[in-house]
Amino acid sequence: MQHHLACLGALLCFAPNASSQWSTESLSQARTRIAAASEGTRAYFAGGWLGLMNYSDVVDIYDASTDSWTTMSLSVPRSEMAAASAGGLVFFAGGRDANGATNIVDILDPASGTWTTAILSQPRSQLAATAVGTTVVFACGRRGHGAPSVYSDVVDVYDTSTGVWTTTTYANQNGKLAATSSGSHAYFTSGILVSTSEVQVFEPATGTWTTKMLSAPRRNVGATRLLDQLLFAGGSSGPSGTLVDLFDLTSGTWSVSAMNTSLVRPPAATIGHRAVFVGNTAVEIYDATTGNWTTAPLSVNRADAAATSVGGRVLIAGGGGGSTFHDVVDIYEPELGTRYCSPGNPNSSGLSARITVDGSPFVSDQDLTLIADQLPAGEFGYFLVGANQGTFQPPGSQGILCLACGFQGCGGIGRFNQAGFIIQGPSGSISVDLTVLPTSPPVAVLPGDTWNFQCWHRDQGSSNFSDAVSVLFL
């Protein structure tokens, strides 16, 4: 990959070419119908179909903290599993192998690197999974082939805190349900068989089901949670596949939106304040801060890709069509804020230093990382923050300070130059505590504030600056 964050300790990281939003890597094996989940700093892509009666037992593991890939193996090769993580464990349940539907659940403990297995109450593939706290819920799925009656209405529930399995029943027999969750409930809807506007809501703590309603009935919806909203996007056998229903978990109210392109059963993942829905040739990206949708192309045309997020990135892996299968992983790593004063003055490397802001604009998330790259190798630097933009060339500097500065010591500009925050070229980054920006006096970031960030660095006996980024916090 061209740019990923490799961290040393809690604060200092390195991220070459961090301003690019998209990059690609490769799985160890080309395949489709993969199961994907994330836990901690790792993303897992498990199993898959290799064509004809051939199935994969490979688990490709991406670790965002080291920007590295490793592999492990499932107990049985299979595709069309459900994957989820809860209680520090990662689950790969059910699926289809050369003998048909299976009831095997492979359970990985990433802390120890050990595997155990469990058994679903009923063999099936094309099931859906989501986690609610320490509980994992596996819903419906396909038991075999032929008439619709081969689909299941069984829901298996596993509580990682007690190690107890229970079962309940879904509203209808179905497969490939859309699934997502809040802090206390699991939400399921649509699927491959039934065109419906009903969202079935399950509360594991009480074992009860309730129903909510989408704006219009349809099949093959994609679903995910983004901050305090649930998004149910796309679909078929109903209104346009661009339709998106949004449920506000705080107010309990619904609203509707529309993507730019029509998507059927799109895999989904979230990153910061963005939700990503994956089509065959492109992705639709929803920004919760603006309510707007944008479209970005994928590197290859493929159906049945898998998607998950980890370490500030969305990874879209595998997939295929016909007899063609892909090992490509498209990686989306968005920037935050608005770049200005760009490009900066070139430094001794021949390049202009760049700053990128990653994380969430929501103050309550406490998730903000400053990243600088294209610095002179071996030269030290630190980040600056200011409430106002400006243009000033300090005496003896080759670059321009793009934050408001007086001539009496640049009052009002904060410097992240304490121990642990000094970076060294060619690239580096720090995590920002939004409760104590290092201005004089220190201040906390509040919703509605706009703050500007820049990087200063030494440059062969002189100094220089990166470009700058402005961030509106919410």
Buried (B, 14 or more C-beta within 10 A) or exposed (E): BEBBBBBEEEBBBBBBBBBBBBBBBBBBBBBBBBBBBBBBBBBBBBBBBBBEEEBBBBBBBBBBBBBEBEEBBBBBBBBBBBBBBBBEBBBBBBBBBEEEBBBBBBBBBBEEEEBEEBEBBBBBBBBBBBBBBBBBBBBBBBBBEEEEEBBBBBBBBBBBEEEEBBEBEBBBBBBBBBBBBBEBBBBBBBBBBBBBBBBBBBBBEEEEBEEBEBBBBBBBBBBBBBBEBBBBBBBBBBBEBBBBBBBEBEEEEBEEBBBEBBBBBBBBBBBBBBBBBBBBBBBBBBBBBEEEBEEBEBBBBBBBBBBBBBBBBBBBBBBBBEEEBBBBBBBBBBBBBEBEBBEBBBBBBEBBBBBBBBBBBBBEBBBBBBBBBBBBEEBBBBBBBBBEBBEBEBEEBBBBBBBBBEEEEBEBBBBBBEEEBBBBBBBBBBBBBBEEBBBEEEBEBEEEBBBBBBBBBBBEEEBBBBBBBBBBBB
